[in-house]
Amino acid sequence: MSVRGTLLFARYAYPPNQLGYCGPDGAGALLRGDAPDEIARRARLFEGAWSYLEFIARAAGLTDPLDEAVVEAYWVGNELLDRVPSPDLVSFLRDRFAGQPGGTWAGAAARALAHHSFHVFEVYPWSAVLRRTGNPAAVSVLDRCRIRTGTVVAVRSEIATVRSRPLLWRDGVLAHGSKRDEVVSWAVDGRSLLPGLTPGDRVALHWDWVCDVITGEQADRLNACEHRQLALVSGGAAHPCCR
């Protein structure tokens, strides 16, 4: 088990777990950087994310789903995604999520990607709901559930102000709006997997949480994956991928 990969998983998995959307009870355990074995045990109980980690690792010839490169591939994107054939991924998901209602993934044999953005925009039903109804609640879920990039503007205790671009649905197109400031957390009761934040840091966000300080290359990968999915949601051609 890779300790670095395990802690990287926890950074991105904590916010939806804390909100009760996925994973086992007791989300605070994911912020215990001194207890990687417990985090690894809990990671296996994240039905969606763990399925992708297993599949990416197998496709890459790796034995550890919590290998740091595998975890990064799913949450952020990297070259390991090139080793995952789209038809094989859809077949795997069809077996793993049999009987579960969802979005457009079942017909995605030519475009499926073992990345969190694909899960959000195509496995979850919200994009399909949005295209069918224009429901603003669907926009809100997609906006918060995606891994998005931003820049830290200010830090106060365990709270940070981050400048990022929201998702907007206008005239049948899901696209980025103008940059705006949002208030998010990066620690809870003195616990965090980050050593700290500084204004100017480029960060990855998931729901109302700062997951990590990222490089420009990682931000480009995340943005490319998202543009790819936004084009598909809006009925356009796919953007070049995040690999």
Disulfide bonds with the S-S distance in Angstrom:
Cys225-Cys242 1.66
